[in-house]
Amino acid sequence: MNAIYLDCFAGISGNMLLGAFLQAGVPELYLRTELSKLSVADEFQLIITKVNKNGIEALYVEVDLLQNHPETVTLNHHHNHVHSHEPVKGHLHRTMADIRRLIETSILELSVKKTSILIFETLAQAEGKVHGKPADEVHFHEVGAIDSIVDIVGTAICLHYLQIEKIFVSKLNVGGGFVKCAHGLMPVPAPATAELLQNIAFYGGTVEKELVTPTGAAVIKALADVDSTDLPDGFKHTMVAYGAGTWDLVIPNVLRMYIGHIESADKKSKKILMETNIDDLSPQIYEYVFEGLFKAGARDVWITPIMMKKSRPAQILSVLVDDTYVKACQELIFKETSTIGLRIHEVERIEAKRTLASVLTSYGEISCKISYYGDTVSNISAEYEDCKRLALQYAVPLKVIQQAALQMAHTLYCKEKKEIGCGKRK
């Protein structure tokens, strides 16, 4: 499993990520070519330079807006690219709906589109909560600007190129002091960043700067495994890369990225199983409870029909969760259901390794999940939403789309034998 570990001793931002990815081996031409697939490609250019931060050579990526577009008015990119939260005069405000449309109508790889939209939606939810608006209606300032679109989509492009399947992250140094926002001075971390850092380990340093930006926090919130801040068991790195931030600080203002892989031993982990018997809750409420539990950090949620005393039909509500999120899930269950007690057990879970891959069928591109037990393919499943979208688009049965995706995935990933469970990883 290809993986990266982000050492955020000086925080994290979008351009720091891009600089680290480029130093890690993503070709500059590849990144530029893929970004040119965006409809806003004529509004910016990338400036990539080698810099030295306290003795560490790193790459600094700057998004330079071209002079014939309104977003360039009064914007000093060198100082405000990463850290300014002020709206820019003449700035083209974009909503989440605008950004989703911009990405979906591009000819980027499907996995790049999905990753980009996931990061932006994570950010939109945080901004919406801060401003008291639905996520799709939030008018982004710095987040909707071209440079942040480039940072987020560029990150997704680089992850796709390196075929990164897992992201791990250290404890985040958020910095300190205050940052100037549209509504005045705000404490570091900024409101949207603070919202995104829920259930993520961070600390404030002696540096009086904003070190973790909303974009950097959104990438971690949306994509990283934050169960632990330690290097994962079995992780071996083959390269270390550095992406530079804007500031010159008493510490090196760089993001350190370890690029490597996790050994192929099947993953074992300790999980908490929470269960309760419920016989007096309206069935309509379960969907609401499920959504809340997943937002609170649950790994899986399900119900099992049972018969209780006096022949009353009931349900067992089961929640599988990491120890970190037990309290949040526990509070939600007591708040939103009629239960008066919970059973809590520690269980061991063995997980097959999983990777995502896109296959091109005659109907279009479909994302598939490839699962491995040891080095053998154990299961292939087609992404339901992709199949549903194409079934509606072409007015054909959903199962026909699913079968086409699975047939193509079998051809690509199980070439040696005809059955699942027989294909060795290449």
C-alpha positions as CSV (number, residue, x, y, z in Angstrom):
1,M,0.0,0.0,0.0
2,N,1.5,3.3,-1.1
3,A,1.3,5.9,1.7
4,I,2.6,9.2,2.9
5,Y,3.3,10.6,6.3
6,L,3.0,14.4,6.7
7,D,5.2,15.8,9.4
8,C,3.5,19.2,10.2
9,F,6.0,20.7,12.7
10,A,5.5,24.0,10.8
11,G,1.9,23.5,9.9
12,I,0.4,22.7,6.5
13,S,-1.1,24.7,3.6
14,G,-2.0,24.0,0.0
15,N,1.1,25.3,-1.6
16,M,3.3,23.5,0.9
17,L,1.6,20.2,-0.2
18,L,2.2,21.0,-3.9
19,G,5.9,21.8,-3.3
20,A,6.4,18.6,-1.4
21,F,4.7,16.5,-4.0
22,L,6.8,18.0,-6.8
23,Q,10.0,17.4,-4.8
24,A,8.8,13.9,-4.2
25,G,8.8,13.2,-8.0
26,V,5.6,14.4,-9.5
27,P,6.7,15.8,-12.8
28,E,6.2,19.5,-13.1
29,L,5.0,19.1,-16.7
30,Y,2.4,16.5,-15.6
31,L,1.0,18.8,-12.9
32,R,0.8,21.8,-15.4
33,T,-0.8,19.6,-18.1
34,E,-3.5,18.3,-15.7
35,L,-4.3,21.7,-14.3
36,S,-4.7,23.0,-17.8
37,K,-7.8,20.8,-18.0
38,L,-9.6,23.2,-15.7
39,S,-11.8,25.9,-17.4
40,V,-10.0,28.5,-15.4
41,A,-6.5,27.5,-16.7
42,D,-6.1,30.7,-18.6
43,E,-6.4,32.7,-15.4
44,F,-3.2,31.7,-13.7
45,Q,0.3,30.4,-14.0
46,L,2.4,28.3,-11.6
47,I,5.7,29.8,-10.4
48,I,7.9,27.0,-8.9
49,T,11.1,28.0,-7.2
50,K,13.8,26.3,-5.1
51,V,14.1,28.0,-1.7
52,N,16.2,27.5,1.4
53,K,14.4,27.5,4.8
54,N,16.8,27.5,7.7
55,G,19.2,25.2,5.8
56,I,16.5,22.9,4.2
57,E,16.1,23.0,0.5
58,A,12.4,23.0,-0.5
59,L,10.2,23.8,-3.4
60,Y,7.9,26.8,-3.2
61,V,4.8,26.9,-5.4
62,E,3.0,30.2,-6.1
63,V,-0.1,30.7,-8.1
64,D,0.3,33.9,-10.1
65,L,-3.0,35.3,-11.4
66,L,-2.8,36.7,-15.0
67,Q,-3.4,40.4,-15.3
68,N,-6.5,40.4,-17.5
69,H,-8.8,38.9,-14.9
70,P,-10.7,40.6,-12.1
71,E,-9.2,38.5,-9.4
72,T,-5.9,40.2,-9.8
73,V,-7.1,43.6,-8.6
74,T,-5.2,44.7,-5.4
75,L,-4.0,41.2,-4.6
76,N,-0.4,40.9,-3.5
77,H,0.0,37.1,-3.9
78,H,3.5,36.8,-2.4
79,H,2.1,37.9,1.0
80,N,-1.5,36.8,0.8
81,H,-1.4,33.6,-1.2
82,V,-1.6,31.2,1.8
83,H,-2.5,33.3,4.9
84,S,-4.9,36.1,4.0
85,H,-8.5,35.6,4.8
86,E,-9.6,39.0,3.6
87,P,-11.9,39.3,0.6
88,V,-10.2,40.8,-2.4
89,K,-11.6,43.8,-4.3
90,G,-12.9,42.7,-7.7
91,H,-12.7,39.1,-6.5
92,L,-15.0,36.6,-8.3
93,H,-16.9,35.0,-5.4
94,R,-17.6,31.3,-5.9
95,T,-20.0,29.0,-4.1
96,M,-19.6,25.3,-3.5
97,A,-22.0,24.7,-6.3
98,D,-19.9,26.8,-8.7
99,I,-16.7,24.9,-7.7
100,R,-18.4,21.5,-8.0
101,R,-19.6,22.4,-11.5
102,L,-16.1,23.7,-12.5
103,I,-14.5,20.4,-11.5
104,E,-17.2,18.0,-12.7
105,T,-17.2,19.6,-16.2
106,S,-13.5,19.3,-16.6
107,I,-11.7,16.3,-18.3
108,L,-9.7,15.4,-15.3
109,E,-9.4,11.8,-14.1
110,L,-12.5,10.6,-12.3
111,S,-10.6,9.9,-9.1
112,V,-9.1,13.4,-9.2
113,K,-12.5,14.9,-9.5
114,K,-13.9,12.9,-6.6
115,T,-10.9,13.8,-4.3
116,S,-11.1,17.5,-5.2
117,I,-14.8,17.7,-4.6
118,L,-14.5,15.8,-1.3
119,I,-11.9,18.3,0.0
120,F,-13.9,21.3,-1.1
121,E,-17.2,19.8,0.4
122,T,-15.4,19.2,3.7
123,L,-14.2,22.8,3.6
124,A,-17.7,24.1,2.6
125,Q,-19.3,22.3,5.5
126,A,-16.9,24.0,8.0
127,E,-17.3,27.4,6.4
128,G,-21.1,27.0,6.3
129,K,-21.2,26.1,10.0
130,V,-19.1,29.2,10.9
131,H,-21.3,31.5,8.8
132,G,-24.6,29.9,9.6
133,K,-25.4,29.0,6.0
134,P,-25.9,25.8,4.0
135,A,-22.6,24.6,2.5
136,D,-23.7,25.1,-1.1
137,E,-24.6,28.7,-0.4
138,V,-21.4,29.8,1.2
139,H,-19.6,32.5,-0.8
140,F,-15.9,31.7,-0.4
141,H,-13.3,34.4,-0.3
142,E,-9.8,33.0,-0.2
143,V,-11.2,29.4,-0.6
144,G,-13.0,30.2,-3.8
145,A,-10.1,32.1,-5.3
146,I,-8.1,30.6,-8.2
147,D,-5.1,29.8,-6.0
148,S,-7.1,27.6,-3.6
149,I,-8.8,25.8,-6.5
150,V,-5.3,25.1,-7.9
151,D,-4.0,24.0,-4.5
152,I,-6.8,21.5,-3.9
153,V,-7.1,20.1,-7.4
154,G,-3.3,20.0,-7.7
155,T,-3.1,18.0,-4.5
156,A,-5.7,15.5,-5.9
157,I,-3.7,15.3,-9.1
158,C,-0.4,14.5,-7.3
159,L,-2.1,11.9,-5.1
160,H,-3.4,10.2,-8.2
161,Y,0.0,10.3,-9.9
162,L,1.8,8.7,-6.9
163,Q,-1.1,6.3,-6.4
164,I,-1.2,7.2,-2.7
165,E,-3.7,4.9,-0.9
166,K,-3.2,6.2,2.7
167,I,-2.3,9.5,4.3
168,F,-1.0,9.7,7.9
169,V,-0.3,12.9,9.7
170,S,1.6,14.1,12.8
171,K,0.3,16.4,15.4
172,L,-0.3,19.8,13.8
173,N,1.5,23.0,14.8
174,V,-1.2,25.6,14.2
175,G,1.0,28.6,15.2
176,G,-0.5,31.5,17.2
177,G,-1.5,35.1,17.4
178,F,-4.2,36.5,15.2
179,V,-5.1,36.5,11.5
180,K,-7.0,39.2,9.6
181,C,-10.3,38.0,8.2
182,A,-13.2,39.6,6.4
183,H,-14.9,40.4,9.8
184,G,-11.7,41.6,11.5
185,L,-8.9,40.0,13.6
186,M,-9.5,36.4,14.5
187,P,-7.5,34.1,16.8
188,V,-5.3,31.4,15.3
189,P,-6.5,28.9,14.3
190,A,-9.1,30.8,12.2
191,P,-12.8,29.8,12.7
192,A,-13.1,27.5,9.7
193,T,-9.8,25.9,10.5
194,A,-10.8,25.3,14.1
195,E,-14.0,23.7,12.9
196,L,-12.0,21.4,10.6
197,L,-9.6,20.4,13.4
198,Q,-12.2,18.6,15.5
199,N,-10.9,15.2,16.5
200,I,-7.5,16.1,15.1
201,A,-4.5,16.5,17.4
202,F,-2.9,19.9,17.2
203,Y,-0.9,22.3,19.4
204,G,-0.1,26.1,19.4
205,G,3.5,27.0,19.1
206,T,5.5,30.1,20.0
207,V,5.4,31.3,16.3
208,E,2.9,34.2,16.0
209,K,1.7,33.2,12.5
210,E,-1.1,31.2,11.0
211,L,0.6,27.9,10.1
212,V,-2.4,25.6,9.4
213,T,-4.6,27.1,6.7
214,P,-8.2,26.1,6.0
215,T,-7.1,24.4,2.8
216,G,-4.4,22.4,4.6
217,A,-6.8,21.4,7.4
218,A,-9.5,20.4,4.9
219,V,-7.1,18.0,3.1
220,I,-6.3,16.3,6.4
221,K,-9.9,16.2,7.5
222,A,-11.1,14.8,4.2
223,L,-8.3,12.3,3.4
224,A,-6.0,11.5,6.3
225,D,-6.1,8.7,8.9
226,V,-6.0,10.7,12.1
227,D,-6.5,7.8,14.6
228,S,-2.8,8.2,15.6
229,T,-0.1,10.8,15.1
230,D,2.6,8.2,15.2
231,L,4.2,6.6,12.2
232,P,2.0,3.6,11.3
233,D,3.2,0.1,12.0
234,G,4.9,-1.4,8.9
235,F,5.5,2.0,7.2
236,K,8.8,2.2,5.4
237,H,9.7,5.4,3.6
238,T,11.8,5.6,0.5
239,M,12.0,9.3,0.1
240,V,11.6,12.6,2.1
241,A,10.4,15.7,0.4
242,Y,9.9,19.3,1.6
243,G,7.3,21.9,0.5
244,A,8.0,25.5,1.5
245,G,5.5,27.9,3.1
246,T,5.5,31.7,2.6
247,W,7.0,32.8,5.9
248,D,10.6,33.0,7.1
249,L,10.4,31.8,10.7
250,V,12.7,30.8,13.6
251,I,11.8,27.2,12.6
252,P,12.0,25.9,9.0
253,N,8.7,26.9,7.4
254,V,8.4,23.6,5.5
255,L,6.1,20.6,5.3
256,R,8.1,17.4,5.6
257,M,6.6,14.5,3.6
258,Y,7.7,10.9,4.0
259,I,6.8,8.8,0.9
260,G,6.8,5.1,1.2
261,H,4.6,2.0,1.7
262,I,3.1,-0.1,4.3
263,E,4.1,-3.8,4.4
264,S,1.5,-6.2,3.0
265,A,0.6,-7.9,6.3
266,D,-3.1,-7.8,6.7
267,K,-4.1,-5.1,9.0
268,K,-5.3,-5.9,12.6
269,S,-6.7,-3.2,14.8
270,K,-8.6,-2.8,18.0
271,K,-12.1,-1.4,17.7
272,I,-14.9,-0.7,20.1
273,L,-18.3,-2.3,19.5
274,M,-21.2,-0.4,21.0
275,E,-24.6,-2.1,21.1
276,T,-28.1,-1.4,22.5
277,N,-31.5,-3.0,22.2
278,I,-34.3,-0.6,21.2
279,D,-38.0,-1.5,21.0
280,D,-39.7,1.9,21.1
281,L,-38.1,4.1,18.5
282,S,-39.8,5.3,15.3
283,P,-38.1,3.7,12.2
284,Q,-37.9,7.1,10.6
285,I,-35.3,8.2,13.2
286,Y,-32.8,5.5,12.4
287,E,-31.5,7.2,9.2
288,Y,-31.0,10.4,11.1
289,V,-29.1,8.5,13.9
290,F,-27.0,6.7,11.3
291,E,-25.9,10.0,9.7
292,G,-25.1,11.5,13.0
293,L,-23.0,8.6,14.1
294,F,-20.9,8.6,10.9
295,K,-20.3,12.3,11.3
296,A,-19.3,11.6,15.0
297,G,-16.6,9.2,13.8
298,A,-18.2,5.8,13.6
299,R,-16.6,3.3,11.2
300,D,-19.8,1.3,10.7
301,V,-23.4,1.3,11.9
302,W,-26.1,-1.3,11.5
303,I,-29.3,-2.7,13.0
304,T,-30.3,-6.3,13.6
305,P,-34.0,-7.4,14.1
306,I,-34.6,-9.2,17.4
307,M,-37.5,-10.4,19.5
308,M,-37.5,-9.1,23.1
309,K,-39.6,-10.0,26.2
310,K,-43.4,-10.2,25.8
311,S,-42.7,-11.0,22.1
312,R,-42.0,-7.3,21.3
313,P,-40.1,-6.9,18.0
314,A,-37.0,-4.7,18.4
315,Q,-33.7,-3.8,16.9
316,I,-30.1,-4.1,18.0
317,L,-28.3,-0.9,17.2
318,S,-24.6,-1.7,16.6
319,V,-21.8,0.9,16.2
320,L,-18.2,0.0,15.4
321,V,-15.9,2.9,16.3
322,D,-12.3,3.7,17.2
323,D,-11.6,4.5,20.8
324,T,-11.1,8.2,20.1
325,Y,-14.7,8.6,19.0
326,V,-16.5,6.5,21.6
327,K,-17.6,9.4,23.8
328,A,-19.0,11.4,20.8
329,C,-21.0,8.4,19.6
330,Q,-22.2,7.5,23.1
331,E,-23.5,11.0,23.6
332,L,-25.3,11.0,20.3
333,I,-27.0,7.6,21.0
334,F,-28.3,8.7,24.4
335,K,-29.4,12.1,22.9
336,E,-31.2,10.9,19.7
337,T,-32.5,7.4,20.7
338,S,-34.8,6.0,23.4
339,T,-32.1,3.7,24.9
340,I,-31.3,3.8,28.6
341,G,-28.1,1.7,28.4
342,L,-25.2,0.6,26.2
343,R,-23.0,-2.5,26.0
344,I,-19.4,-1.7,25.1
345,H,-16.9,-4.3,24.0
346,E,-13.4,-4.2,22.6
347,V,-13.1,-6.3,19.4
348,E,-10.3,-7.2,17.0
349,R,-10.9,-6.4,13.4
350,I,-8.9,-7.8,10.5
351,E,-9.1,-5.7,7.4
352,A,-8.3,-6.7,3.9
353,K,-6.1,-4.2,2.0
354,R,-8.1,-2.0,-0.3
355,T,-7.2,0.3,-3.2
356,L,-9.4,2.3,-5.6
357,A,-9.0,2.1,-9.4
358,S,-10.9,3.5,-12.3
359,V,-12.0,1.4,-15.3
360,L,-13.2,2.7,-18.6
361,T,-16.3,0.9,-19.9
362,S,-18.3,1.6,-23.0
363,Y,-20.7,3.7,-20.8
364,G,-17.9,5.8,-19.2
365,E,-15.4,5.7,-16.4
366,I,-16.3,3.8,-13.2
367,S,-14.4,3.7,-9.9
368,C,-13.9,0.2,-8.5
369,K,-12.7,-0.9,-5.1
370,I,-10.1,-3.7,-5.3
371,S,-9.6,-5.7,-2.0
372,Y,-6.6,-8.0,-1.3
373,Y,-6.1,-10.7,1.3
374,G,-2.3,-11.1,1.4
375,D,-1.2,-10.5,-2.1
376,T,-4.3,-12.0,-3.7
377,V,-7.4,-10.2,-5.0
378,S,-10.3,-11.2,-2.8
379,N,-13.0,-9.0,-4.0
380,I,-13.9,-6.3,-6.6
381,S,-16.9,-4.0,-6.3
382,A,-18.1,-1.2,-8.6
383,E,-18.9,2.2,-7.1
384,Y,-22.7,2.4,-6.8
385,E,-23.0,6.1,-7.4
386,D,-21.0,6.0,-10.6
387,C,-23.0,3.0,-11.9
388,K,-26.3,4.8,-11.0
389,R,-25.3,8.0,-12.7
390,L,-24.4,6.1,-16.0
391,A,-27.5,3.9,-15.8
392,L,-29.7,7.1,-15.7
393,Q,-27.7,8.8,-18.3
394,Y,-28.0,6.0,-20.8
395,A,-31.4,4.6,-19.7
396,V,-30.0,1.1,-19.2
397,P,-30.5,-1.3,-16.2
398,L,-28.2,-0.6,-13.3
399,K,-27.0,-4.2,-13.2
400,V,-25.8,-3.9,-16.8
401,I,-23.5,-1.0,-15.9
402,Q,-22.3,-2.9,-12.8
403,Q,-21.5,-6.0,-14.8
404,A,-19.6,-4.0,-17.4
405,A,-17.5,-2.4,-14.7
406,L,-16.8,-5.7,-12.9
407,Q,-15.9,-7.4,-16.2
408,M,-13.4,-4.7,-17.1
409,A,-11.9,-4.8,-13.6
410,H,-11.6,-8.6,-13.7
411,T,-9.8,-8.3,-17.0
412,L,-7.3,-5.8,-15.5
413,Y,-6.8,-7.2,-12.1
414,C,-7.4,-11.0,-12.4
415,K,-5.6,-11.8,-15.6
416,E,-4.0,-15.0,-14.5
417,K,-7.1,-17.0,-13.6
418,K,-10.8,-16.6,-14.1
419,E,-11.9,-16.5,-10.5
420,I,-11.6,-13.9,-7.8
421,G,-9.1,-14.9,-5.2
422,C,-6.6,-16.1,-7.8
423,G,-5.0,-12.9,-9.1
424,K,-1.6,-11.9,-7.6
425,R,-0.8,-8.3,-7.2
426,K,1.5,-6.9,-9.8
